[in-house]
Amino acid sequence: MSSTPLFGILGEFDPSTKLFAAYSERLEQYFIANSIGQCPADATQEALAAADKKKFTVFISVIGKKSYATLRDLCSPDSPKDKSFSELCEMLRTHYKLKRLVVAETYRFHRCIQEENENVSDYSARLRHYASTCDFGQFLNRSLHDQFICGIRNSATRKKLLNEDRTFQDVLKVAIADEVASKETLAFQNNTKPVN
């Protein structure tokens, strides 16, 4: 048994989320943090095979019963042990890949407006999440910029943002500064401390 402490808790993959790609990103970082299956670039084939086997065994140990049952079905008639770690991850990534229609995702993005009690930072994060499935490519920042301005609740901030052509990051900074200033002003008017 290794005396090296483990960093972090990975937990089982929840198949109901269908977000295996995100889980596999966390899994890779868990491996790096805990030096599991890591090899130098000039490692021998034997060392690479041993590293892959270590990743495989940890992976099978942590994904959970339901995910392992799905993995067995996907490998059939073979067994998961006959596959490499990367092959198993690709099988699950493909199986759990969400089927999305870009037009529907874009529609959702363009309907995204700041909710009544939502701060600017949370609105921005939600907007970015919606944009991640829209396939905007090189127009991502412009799309975020435009929708952010259209959806922001504070009309004075919107007017200020429409006065000058700025990047999305600059628009976000201005909106956050306006939000903070509004809270401070309200706090002074009420003679109380600002609410975060």
N, C-alpha and C positions, 0 to 999 in steps of 0.2 A: 504494500500500500504506500502511495506517495505521501510524503510529508509536506508537499507544497499545498498551500491553501488555495481553494477555489474562489474565484472572483465572480460575484453575481449569482443570481438564481434564474435559470432559463425557463423552467416550467414546461408543461406539455403544450403541444400545438392544439388549438381549439378549431376543429374542422368546421364548426358552424360559421366562423368568421370568413372562411375561404381566402384568408390572407397569408398563404404560405410563403409568398415572396418576402414579405416583411419578417416573418418568423425565420426564414433562412438567413436573412441579413443579420438578425440578432444572433443566430446560431454561429455564424462565421466570426462575429466579434467575440462571442463567448469562447470560441476555440482559440482565438488570438490572445485574449486576456489570460487564459489558463494554459497557454502553450500546449494545446492539444493538437496533435497531427501537424505541427509546424516543421518545415524542412528548409535548409538553405537552398538557394537556386541551383547549386551544383551537386545536389544530392544524388546518390545512386538510385537505380530503379528499385532496389530492395528497400532502401530508406523511404522512398516515395510510397511504395506499396504498404509498408508498415504504418506510415503516417495516415494514409487513406483508411486503413483497417481501424486505426484508433478513432478517427472521426466517425466511421461507420458504427462502431460499437457504442460510442457515446450518443450518437444520433438515435439509434434504435432504442437505447435506454431511456431517452428523455421525451420522445415524441408522443407517447401515450398509447393506450390500447386501441382506441378507435382509429387513430392515424396509422398505427402499425397494421391493423386489419385491412385498411384501405390499401396500404402499400403492398401487402401480400397479394391482394386481388389484382393490383396493377402489374405485378411481376409475373403472375401466373402464366404459364405453367412452371416458370422458374421460381426460385426462392429469393427473397431479398439478399441473402448472404452471397448469392452468385453475382451481384451487381456491385459497382463501385459506389462510393459515397455520392459523387457528383451525378451519377446516373439516377440514383434514388431521389435526390433533391429535384432533378429535372422532371422526373415522373410526377412527383407531388406538385411541383410548380405548375406543370401543364394541366394536371387534373383539377387543381383548385383555382386556376386562372379565371378571374371574373370575366364573363362575356359582357362587354359593354358596347352600346351603340354610341359612337362619337357625337352624333347629332343630338341624342338625348342628354349626354353629359354636357354638351355645350349649351343646350337649353337650360339645364339646371344652373350652370355657371352664370348665364345672363339673367337669371331670375334671383340671383343671390344679392340680397340687400342687408344692410346692418339691422339687426333686431333691436327692439326698444331698449333693453337693458344690457346690450352687448357692447363691450368697449372696442375701441378701434383696433387694438392688437388682435383680439379674438376674431373680429370680423375679417381682418386681413388673413389670418391663419385659415379660417374656413374657406375664404375665397381661393387661397392657394391650393387647398385640398381639392376643391372642385376643379380647378384648372389642371390638376395633375393628370386627369383622364380625358382631357379635351383635345390633345394632339395639336396644340397651338404652334409648336416648333419655334421658329425664330420670332414669332409674334407674341410669345408668352408675356413678356414684360409690358408690351403695349396693351394687350388684352386685360391684364391685371390692373394696369393704370386706369384704363377707361372704365372698367366695371366698378372699381373701387370708388371712383369719383361719382359715378351714377348711383351707387348704392349707399353712400354715406348719409347718415341721418341729419347731421348738422348742416343746415343750408348756408350758414355764414362760411363754414369751412369749405363747402362745395364751391361757393362763389370765389373764394380765395384761390382754390386749386384750379379753377377754370381760367383764371387771369393770366397764367404763365405756363408754358410748356415745360414740364418737369419729368424726371424719371419716376418709375413706380416707387423706388426707395425714398426719393425726395418727397413725393406726395404723402407717403406713409409718415415720414418724420414731421411734416407740417401738421397733418391730422392729429398725430399723437400730442404734439406741442399745444395745439388748440384745445384738445380734450383736457390736458393737464391745466391749462390756463383757465378753462371754464370751471373746473372743479375748485381751483384755488379761489377764483372770484366768488363763486357761490359760497365757499367756506367763509370767506371774509365777510360777505353780506350777512351770513347767518351767525357770524362770530363763533364759528366752530372750527375744529380741525378738519382738513380735507379727508374724504373717504376714498380709499384705494380701490 
